[in-house]
Amino acid sequence: MRLGVIDVGSNTVHLLVVDAHPGASPVPYHSQRSVLRLMRYLDDDGAISEDGVARIVEAIRECVDTARQIGVDDLIATATSAIREAANGEEVLARVARETGTQLRVLSGEDEARITMLAVRRWLGWSAGEILLFDIGGGSFEIAQGADEYPDVQVSLPLGAGRSTINFLVEDPPSRDAVSRLRAHAREEFTRVRDELFNGRPRPKRVVGTSKTIRSLARLVGGPADPVTGDLAQLHYVGLREWEPSLREMPGAVREYLPGITPERGYQVLAGAIVLRTAMKVFDVSTLTISPWALREGIVLRYIDALDGRGAEPVRDAAR
């Protein structure tokens, strides 16, 4: 069957269309994204502005039109932290439904972590053993750990690359003091959840990073994918530490020309690097394995599992 997933994130609205059926790996058929940077459309009360809502509606409408032209058998639409935490989130959902015919399902941060862990486990396989997962979105940073397809412990923190940029790195390029404040705040949050939630967990056999921000940093620091296997380069703490001063000195418009950094990520990749390096330091991680599968692929896998009678109900409720 041909399945479409619309993912409304803090940075982009992304449509992924795959050919999928039980017992097989999903095969990508089509992908398109619209850059939003929703964190820049939040007012002082935490509501998404009229311009921001209009951009969300238009981007989803384009995705729905494309899915209909392709002829998907089912369409799933989800939203994450930007709409989940917006003061007018319910109004945004209602307007999207009214103007596009699409019912967005809002995922909690814990949902994101659990579904992403499923995708990572399926990508790496059972031999990966105990996995510690880091996932950076535009608005939130998810951490999860476990030895199964779903984690034993997971947490979502408001430390996404876009949110951290807006809240701490206002100047472009930012001052050293601003960078230090972000690092100190991230260190406090990561230390708290490490001690409260992850204390006593087995040492992970593999620490895995997902999301566009982490993949971009891995490409920048570790180089391109293996030309034979296609495996993504690992991201080493030492390399990230060496690159961070250079990123700090560059304005966002220059960062986007670096290897692996796309125009929509240039302005926020520094915050992503700071937050990620802090997490690696707090959790004593020297190397990240990079998984190309993340939330969208996890949603597809849950859907297929449900069709096969093996898993939970799929995430759905989008327009047909």
N, C-alpha and C positions, 0 to 999 in steps of 0.2 A: 504494500500500500504506500501511497505518497502522503507524507505527514508534514504539516507546517507548524512551526513554533515562532510566535512573536514574543520577543523578550524586551520589555520596556524597562531599561535600566536608567541609572543616573546620568550616563554619558551618551548612550545611543538607544535608538529603537532598532532592533535587529530581527530580521526575518530569516529563518533557516528552514529550508525545505529538504527533506531526506526521503529516500526510498527505504522502507523498513518492513521487516516481518519477523516473527518469532524465530529465534535460533540463528539469526544472522546479524552482522554488524550493520548499523545504519550507514547508508551510502549518501553523501551530500549530493544534492541535485542543484540547489540554487541558494545563494546567500546575498542579502542586501541590508544596508544599514543607513540610518539617518543620524547625523550627529546632533545631539540636543544640548548637552552640558546643563542639565536641569538645575544644578546647584547655583548657577548664575541667575536663575529666574525665581529664586526664593526671596520674598519680602521680609521685612523685619519681624513679622509674626510667624514666619515659617510656612507661609502659603505660596503656592506656585502662581506666578503672575499670569495675567490674561495672555500675554505673548507666549509664555511657556506652555500654557494649556493648549493654545492654538497650534503650536508646533507639535505637541504630542498627538493631537487629533489628526493633523495632516499626515504625520509619519505613519500612524496606524492605518489610516485610510489607504495610503499607498501600499502598505504591506498586504492589506486585505484584497485590494484590487489585483496585485501581483499573484497572490495565492489563488484567486478565482481564475485568472488567466492560465495559470499553470494547470489547474484542475486538481487541487489537493483533495484527498479523501476526508481529512479532518484537519482542523486548525485549532491550535492551543495558543492562548494568549495569557502571559503572566506579567506582573509588575513587581519590582523589588523596592529597595529602600527609599528612593526619591518620592514615589507616590505613597508608600507605606507610612512614611513619617511626615508627609506634608500636612499642614493644618487644614487644608481644603481637599484632602485626598478623596473623601467620599464624593464631593462635588465633581472632581475630575473624573472619577470612575463613571458617574452617572452621565456626564457629558460625552465621554468616549462611547458609551453604550448607545446613547441617543443619536449621535452623529455618524457613527461608523457601524453600528449593529454588532459591536464586539464587546463581550463581557470579559473584562480583565480579572484574572484571579490574582490577588495580592499574596505573595509568598512572604512568610515571616523569615527573619534572619536564620532561624534554626532550620526552617524548610530548605533554604538555600544551601546551608552546610550539609544537610543530610542528602539532598539530591545530587549535589556536586560530589560527595564522597562515593555515591553509587557509580557515577560516571568514571571516577578515578579508579575505583576497584575493578570495574570491567575493563578499563584500558590496560592496567598494569597486571591484573590477574592475582590469583590467590598467593602466588609465590612472593608477592611484595610484603606479606605479613602485616605486622602492626604499622599503620600509616598515620602520620601526623600531617594534616592538610592546612595550608594557608591559601586563602582566596581573597583577592583584593578587587572590590568593585569600585564604582564611583562614589557611592555613599557609605558603604560598610566594608568591614574586614571580618571574614569568617574564619574560625579555627575549629577543626574537628579532629578526633582521633578514634581509632578502633581497628580491629582485626577483621571485621566483617564488611558486608556491603553497605550497611548503615553504621554510623559512628556510635560509640558508647557515650561520648560526651561531645558537645558542640556549643559554640557561643558566637554571637554576632556583635561586633563593636562598631560604633560610628566613627571609624577611622579609614574610610575609603579615600582613594587618591583625590577625587574631586572635592569632597567635603573637607579634607585636611588642607587642601590648597586654599579654599575659600576662608576657612576659619583661622589659618595660621600664616600662610604665605601670600599675603595680599600684594606686596610689592613684587615686581618682576624685573630683574631677579630679586629674590628676597634677601633680607639682611641676615647676618650670622645669628643675631639674637632671635629672630623669628624661627630660624631652623632649630636653634637650641630649645626654644619653647615647644615646638612640635615634637621634637625627640623626647623631651622630658615628659610631656603629656602621654605620648605613646608608651614610653617605658613604664610609667605608672599603671596604665591600663593593662598592658600585657602582663606585668608582674602580678597584678591583682588576680587576673583570671587564671594564670599559671598556678598560683598558690591555692586558689579556691576550688578550681575545677579539674586541673590536670595533675595535681600533686598525687603521687602514688601510681600513676599510669605507667605501664611498661615503657621502656625506652623504645621509640619507634625504629623499625628496621629501615623504613623509607620515609623521608620528609618530602612532601609533594607541593608544588605551587601551581595554581591555575589562575586563569583570567588574562585578559589582554594586557593589563599593566605588567604582570609578572612575566608573561611571554615576551613582551617588548624589552624588559630589562634583561632577560636571559639572552635574547638575541644581541643586545648591545654589549653585554659583559662577556658572554660565552661564545658568541659567534653564530654562524648559520647552522641550520640543521644538517645532520649527516647526509651527504649526497646519495649514499647507497641505501641506508635503512630509513631515512626520513626522521629519525629520532631527533628531538629538540635538544639543544645544548643545555647542560646543567648550569645552574646559577650558583656560583661560589660566593660565600660571604666576603672573602678577601677581595675578590674582583669588584663586588658591589661597593665596598668601602673605598677602593681606589678611584672608582668612577664618580662617587658622590660629590667631591669638591668641584669637579669640572661641571657637573650638572648644575650645581649651586651658582656658579658664576655666569651661566648662560641664561639669556632670556628665553621664554617659552618658544618664541618664533624661530630661534636657532636650534633648540633641542629637537624640533620636529624633523630636522634634516639628518639626524643621527641614524645609524643603522638600526632598523627594527622599530623606530619611533614614528608613528603616524601623526599627521597634523592634528587630529583630535586628541592626541595623548601628550603632545609636547608641553602644554601648559601645566599638566598635573603629574608628569612622570617623576619629577623631583620629589614631591610629597610621597608618591608611591615608593620610591627608593628609600626615603628616610624611614617610613613606617615599616616597610618590609625588613630593612636591615636591623631595626630595633627589635622586631619580633624574633628574627633569627638569633640575635644576641641574647634576648631574655630566655628563649627556649633552647639555647646552646646548640644551634644548628649551623653546621659549616657548609652544607651543600643541599640545594634543592633540586629534585628531579621535576621536570616540567611536564605536565599532562596537557595534551591538546584538547582533551575532553573536559567539559565543565558542566555548568548548569543546564544549558540548552540540550546537550547530549543526554544528561541525566533525565530530563523531562521526557525525551523520546524513549529512553530505556524503560522508564516506569510505565509509559503507555503500552509499549510492546509486552512487558511483563503482565500487565492487566489483561491484554488480549489473550495471552497464553495461560491465564489463570494462575500465574505464579506470584503476582505482586499486589501492591496496594492499588486502589483506584487511581487512574491516571489523572494528572492535572489537565483540565480541559475548560469548557464553558466559553469558548470563543465563537465567533460567527461562523456559520457554515457557508 
